[in-house]
Amino acid sequence: MTGAFEAHFFRHEYGRLVAMLARRVGVHRLDAVEDAVQHALMTAVETWPKSGVPESPSAWLYRVAHNQCAGELRRRTRRDALAQQLGAGAQGSTDEPLGAFLAGDVRDDVLRMLFVCCDDAIPVESQLVLALKTLCGFDVREIAERLFTTEASVYKRLGRARSRLRKVEFEPDELRTSELAARLPAVQSILYLLFTEGHLSAHADGPIRRELCDEARRLTEILAEHPLTATPETFALLALMFLHGARMPARKVGSGGLLLLEEQDRALWNQDEIQRGLTWLSCSAQGDAFSRYHAEAGVAAEHCLAASFGETRWDRIVECYELLERAAPSALHTLNRALATAEWRGPLHGLAVLEGLEPPSWLAGSYLWSAVLADLHRRCGHAELAERHRDAALASAPSDAVKEALRRRLGSA
């Protein structure tokens, strides 16, 4: 177990271990839990290269983290009650199947903890930061990139969220059904961001991180199967994940670079996943509910159904983006509508969509804004403006793979 696979394994195990231990000792002891998990992972990094990977690496990590947490809490409390709660059952606890179904309202430890992180007393921004850092294994830079904020802001939000959880005295199993329903939108947002980071990563190691997409989809499928969380919004989110996931095999070249949509071999798209996505999209149409996930899944469906880039129904995609702007107003959605309009009616019409739009600071400083302007001006023949925006886009691109894709689309400097 080395290299990229090892990093993926540790990231996945981090969230699971935090969730499992927090469920045993209480979320108000989250700081001790995180320290114990970090200790277990560091111990593995130091010892496995010498002694070899254990037969059950997940159980090994759980045992080390469990014992470290128990010892720390004994030192803190100097009481026997908690020591007995953890210590007396320590030997048997490591044999629990990590993938077993759990009793209660949510059958997965990580998903339970996502609902705990989405406490109404924690600001939404802090909920996202806490969940992405603690349960999804994101680092602070990745979170700042995805939430279009600064690393300093991420640290502040994380501190506020952890401060709130230290005051929480209930266990994850004690969440009432009304609390699950109330917190569902925030959980959906976290899973959406988790999938988005996997689908187009800001991480230097690679632009696509399939393991994040798979985990987001796995957790969303649990939501879709549970009567309290099986809502049209959940179905639309799951549809979006399947429709994007179906095209992943064609998005990446052997060298690790990204292929633009018009460059992809559509024969590589997974037709089974496309059909599953379309089925979930159909399920999401029940009732009057409409969310950003419906609109984004609609865009993804149009791409999947098009026989070629040139045969894409761009007018339908523009309609989806208009609906998306109404459901979740954002300058980023307007930017995407401008691109779709340019494909449908020409680049001048695309620029007209952006006329008078003052992008917020988080978007103005992003490569996305500069790249779209560079592309539209290039296609309109505005060479000087195109070059200026292209240089800005390349300078702010989050990874070498994204830079290379931009060079192919916008031209080399």
C-alpha positions in Angstrom: 0.0 0.0 0.0 2.0 3.0 -1.3 1.7 6.3 -3.1 -1.7 7.6 -4.2 -3.6 4.5 -3.1 -2.2 4.9 0.5 -3.2 8.6 0.5 -6.7 7.7 -0.6 -7.0 4.9 1.9 -5.9 7.1 4.8 -8.3 10.0 3.8 -11.2 7.6 3.6 -10.3 5.9 7.0 -9.9 9.3 8.7 -13.5 10.2 8.4 -14.7 6.7 9.3 -12.5 6.5 12.4 -13.6 10.0 13.6 -17.2 9.1 13.1 -17.0 5.7 14.8 -15.0 7.0 17.9 -17.2 10.1 18.3 -20.2 7.9 18.4 -18.7 5.9 21.2 -17.3 8.7 23.4 -19.5 11.7 22.4 -19.2 14.4 19.9 -18.3 16.9 22.6 -14.9 15.1 22.8 -14.2 15.5 19.1 -10.8 17.1 19.8 -9.6 14.0 21.6 -11.0 11.8 18.9 -9.3 13.7 16.1 -6.0 13.6 18.0 -6.3 9.9 18.4 -7.1 9.3 14.8 -4.1 11.4 13.7 -1.9 9.4 16.1 -3.1 6.1 14.5 -2.5 7.3 11.0 1.0 8.6 11.8 1.8 5.4 13.6 0.8 3.5 10.5 3.0 5.7 8.3 5.9 5.0 10.6 5.5 1.3 11.2 3.9 -0.3 8.1 6.9 0.3 5.8 9.0 -1.7 8.3 6.6 -4.4 9.6 4.3 -4.7 6.6 0.6 -3.8 6.2 -1.5 -5.7 8.7 -4.1 -8.3 7.4 -6.9 -5.9 8.3 -5.5 -2.4 8.1 -8.9 -0.7 9.0 -9.2 -2.8 12.1 -5.6 -2.1 13.0 -6.1 1.7 12.7 -9.3 1.5 14.7 -7.6 -0.4 17.6 -4.7 2.1 17.8 -7.0 5.1 17.6 -9.4 3.6 20.1 -6.6 2.8 22.6 -5.1 6.2 22.2 -8.4 7.9 22.8 -9.2 5.8 25.8 -5.8 6.6 27.4 -6.2 10.3 26.8 -9.7 10.4 28.2 -8.6 8.5 31.3 -5.8 11.0 31.8 -8.3 13.9 31.4 -11.1 12.6 33.6 -9.4 10.5 36.2 -12.6 8.7 36.6 -13.5 5.1 36.2 -16.8 5.4 34.3 -15.5 6.4 30.9 -12.5 4.1 31.3 -14.8 1.2 31.8 -17.0 2.3 28.9 -14.1 2.2 26.5 -11.5 0.0 28.2 -13.6 -2.9 29.3 -15.0 -3.4 25.7 -11.8 -2.5 23.9 -10.9 -6.1 22.9 -14.2 -6.9 21.5 -14.8 -3.5 19.8 -12.0 -4.0 17.3 -13.8 -7.0 15.8 -16.9 -5.1 14.9 -17.5 -5.2 11.1 -16.7 -1.7 9.8 -19.4 -1.9 7.1 -22.2 -3.3 9.2 -25.6 -1.8 9.1 -26.3 0.3 12.2 -29.6 0.6 14.1 -31.4 3.9 14.3 -32.4 6.6 11.8 -29.2 6.6 9.7 -27.3 3.4 9.1 -23.8 4.8 8.5 -21.5 6.3 11.1 -20.1 9.0 8.7 -23.6 10.0 7.7 -24.7 10.2 11.3 -21.9 12.5 12.1 -22.7 14.7 9.0 -26.1 15.3 10.6 -24.4 16.1 13.9 -22.1 18.6 12.2 -25.1 20.3 10.7 -26.3 21.5 14.1 -28.6 24.6 13.6 -26.6 26.4 16.3 -23.6 26.3 14.0 -23.5 28.8 11.1 -24.0 27.1 7.7 -20.5 28.0 6.5 -19.0 26.5 9.7 -21.0 23.3 9.3 -19.5 22.8 5.8 -16.0 23.5 7.0 -16.3 21.1 10.0 -17.7 18.3 7.9 -15.3 18.7 5.1 -12.3 18.8 7.4 -13.3 16.3 10.1 -15.2 13.7 8.1 -14.1 14.1 4.5 -10.4 14.6 5.2 -10.1 17.8 3.2 -7.2 20.1 4.1 -7.7 23.8 4.8 -6.4 24.9 1.4 -8.9 22.6 -0.4 -11.8 23.9 1.7 -10.8 27.5 1.0 -10.7 26.8 -2.7 -14.1 25.1 -2.8 -15.9 27.7 -0.6 -14.2 30.6 -2.4 -12.8 32.0 0.9 -9.4 32.4 2.6 -7.6 29.8 4.7 -7.8 32.2 7.7 -11.6 32.3 7.4 -11.6 28.5 7.2 -9.7 28.2 10.5 -12.1 30.7 12.2 -15.2 28.8 11.0 -13.6 25.5 12.1 -12.9 26.9 15.6 -16.5 28.2 16.0 -18.0 24.8 15.0 -15.7 22.8 17.3 -16.5 25.2 20.2 -20.2 24.5 19.7 -19.8 20.7 19.6 -17.8 20.8 22.8 -21.1 21.9 24.5 -23.2 19.1 22.9 -24.1 16.4 25.3 -26.2 14.1 23.1 -25.0 11.2 21.1 -25.4 10.8 17.3 -28.0 8.1 17.9 -30.2 10.5 19.8 -31.0 12.8 16.8 -34.8 13.0 16.4 -36.5 12.5 13.1 -37.4 16.1 13.0 -33.8 17.1 13.4 -32.8 14.7 10.6 -35.3 16.4 8.3 -34.3 19.9 9.3 -30.6 19.2 8.7 -31.0 17.4 5.4 -30.4 20.4 3.1 -27.1 21.1 4.8 -26.0 17.4 4.5 -26.9 17.5 0.8 -24.7 20.6 0.4 -21.8 18.8 2.0 -22.2 15.7 -0.2 -22.5 18.0 -3.2 -19.2 19.7 -2.3 -17.5 16.4 -1.6 -18.5 15.1 -5.1 -17.5 18.4 -6.7 -14.0 18.3 -5.3 -13.6 14.8 -6.6 -15.1 15.7 -10.0 -12.8 18.7 -10.6 -10.2 18.8 -7.9 -8.0 21.7 -6.8 -5.5 19.1 -5.5 -2.1 19.1 -7.0 -2.0 15.3 -7.2 -4.7 15.1 -9.9 -7.8 16.9 -11.3 -10.1 13.9 -10.7 -10.3 12.0 -7.4 -12.7 9.2 -8.0 -12.6 8.0 -4.4 -14.3 11.2 -3.2 -17.0 10.9 -5.9 -17.6 7.3 -4.9 -17.9 8.2 -1.2 -20.3 11.1 -1.9 -22.4 8.9 -4.1 -22.5 6.1 -1.6 -23.7 8.3 1.2 -26.2 10.0 -1.1 -27.6 6.5 -2.0 -28.1 5.9 1.7 -30.2 9.1 1.9 -32.2 8.1 -1.1 -33.0 4.7 0.5 -34.2 6.2 3.8 -37.9 7.2 4.1 -37.0 10.4 6.0 -34.4 11.6 3.5 -35.7 10.2 0.3 -36.8 13.5 -1.1 -36.9 14.9 -4.7 -33.8 17.0 -3.9 -31.9 13.9 -2.8 -32.9 12.1 -5.9 -31.8 15.0 -8.1 -28.5 15.2 -6.3 -28.0 11.4 -6.9 -28.9 11.8 -10.5 -26.3 14.6 -10.9 -23.6 12.4 -9.4 -24.4 9.4 -11.7 -24.6 11.6 -14.8 -21.3 13.3 -14.1 -19.7 10.1 -12.9 -20.7 8.3 -16.1 -18.4 10.7 -18.1 -15.3 10.4 -15.9 -13.6 7.6 -17.9 -13.4 10.0 -20.9 -12.3 13.1 -19.0 -8.7 12.0 -18.1 -5.8 11.1 -20.4 -3.1 8.6 -19.4 -0.7 11.3 -18.4 -3.1 12.7 -15.8 -4.4 15.6 -17.8 -7.9 16.7 -18.4 -9.8 16.4 -21.7 -12.3 19.2 -22.6 -15.9 18.1 -23.3 -15.5 18.5 -27.0 -12.3 16.3 -26.9 -13.8 13.4 -25.1 -14.5 10.0 -26.7 -18.2 9.5 -25.9 -17.9 5.8 -26.5 -16.1 5.7 -23.1 -19.1 7.1 -21.3 -20.7 4.6 -18.9 -24.1 4.0 -20.4 -25.3 2.0 -17.3 -24.5 5.0 -15.1 -26.2 7.4 -17.5 -29.4 5.3 -17.3 -29.3 5.2 -13.6 -28.8 8.9 -13.5 -31.8 9.4 -15.8 -33.9 7.1 -13.7 -33.1 9.1 -10.5 -33.8 12.3 -12.4 -37.2 11.0 -13.3 -37.8 10.1 -9.7 -36.9 13.7 -8.7 -39.7 15.1 -10.7 -42.4 14.0 -8.2 -44.2 16.8 -6.5 -43.5 20.5 -6.9 -40.0 20.6 -5.4 -37.3 22.1 -7.5 -33.7 22.7 -6.4 -30.3 23.6 -7.8 -29.7 19.9 -8.0 -32.6 19.5 -10.4 -31.3 22.2 -12.7 -27.7 20.9 -12.6 -28.8 17.4 -13.3 -30.8 18.7 -16.2 -27.6 20.2 -17.7 -25.7 17.0 -17.1 -28.5 15.0 -18.7 -28.4 17.1 -21.9 -24.7 16.5 -22.3 -25.1 12.8 -21.7 -28.0 12.5 -24.3 -26.2 14.5 -27.0 -24.6 12.3 -29.7 -21.8 14.8 -30.2 -20.7 18.2 -28.9 -22.1 19.8 -32.0 -25.5 18.2 -31.5 -25.9 19.3 -27.9 -29.2 21.1 -27.3 -27.6 24.3 -26.0 -31.0 26.1 -25.8 -32.1 23.5 -23.3 -28.9 24.0 -21.3 -29.4 27.7 -21.3 -32.9 27.1 -19.9 -31.5 24.9 -17.2 -29.0 27.6 -16.2 -31.8 30.2 -16.1 -33.7 27.9 -13.7 -30.5 27.4 -11.7 -30.0 31.1 -11.3 -33.5 31.5 -9.9 -33.2 28.5 -7.6 -29.7 29.4 -6.3 -28.6 32.9 -7.5 -24.9 33.1 -8.2 -22.6 34.9 -10.6 -21.0 31.6 -11.3 -24.3 30.2 -12.7 -24.5 33.4 -14.9 -21.0 32.7 -16.1 -22.0 29.2 -17.2 -25.1 30.5 -18.9 -22.9 32.9 -20.9 -20.8 29.9 -22.1 -23.9 27.9 -23.1 -25.4 31.0 -24.8 -22.2 31.4 -26.8 -22.5 27.8 -28.0 -26.1 28.3 -28.9 -26.2 31.8 -30.4 -22.6 32.9 -30.8 -19.9 34.5 -28.6 -21.2 38.0 -28.9 -24.5 36.9 -27.3 -22.4 35.1 -24.6 -20.6 38.3 -23.8 -24.0 40.2 -23.7 -25.1 37.9 -20.9 -22.1 39.1 -18.8 -22.6 42.8 -19.7 -22.9 44.9 -16.6 -22.2 42.0 -14.3 -19.8 42.8 -11.5 -18.4 39.6 -10.2 -18.0 39.2 -6.5 -14.5 39.2 -5.2 -14.4 35.4 -4.8 -15.2 34.9 -8.5 -13.2 37.8 -9.9 -10.1 36.3 -8.4 -10.9 32.8 -9.7 -9.5 31.3 -12.9 -13.1 30.5 -13.9 -14.0 34.2 -14.5 -10.9 35.0 -16.4 -11.1 31.8 -18.5 -14.6 32.4 -19.7 -13.8 36.0 -20.6 -10.7 34.9 -22.4 -12.6 32.3 -24.4 -15.4 34.6 -25.4 -13.2 37.5 -26.4 -10.9 35.1 -28.4 -13.9 33.8 -30.3 -15.0 37.4 -31.0 -11.6 38.3 -32.3 -10.7 40.7 -29.4 -7.1 39.5 -29.3 -5.8 42.0 -26.7 -8.6 41.4 -24.2 -8.4 37.6 -24.8 -4.7 37.6 -24.0 -5.0 39.6 -20.8 -7.8 37.3 -19.4 -5.9 34.2 -20.6 -2.8 35.2 -18.7 -4.9 35.9 -15.6 -6.6 32.5 -15.9 -3.4 30.6 -16.2 -1.8 32.4 -13.3 -4.7 31.5 -11.0 -5.4 27.9 -12.2 -5.4 25.5 -9.2 -3.3 22.7 -10.8 -1.1 21.9 -13.8 -3.8 19.7 -15.3 -6.2 22.6 -15.4 -3.6 24.9 -16.8 -2.9 22.5 -19.6 -6.6 22.2 -20.5 -6.8 26.0 -20.4 -3.9 26.4 -22.8 -5.5 24.0 -25.3 -8.8 25.9 -25.1 -7.4 29.5 -24.9 -4.0 29.2 -26.7 -0.5 29.2 -25.3 1.0 32.3 -23.8 
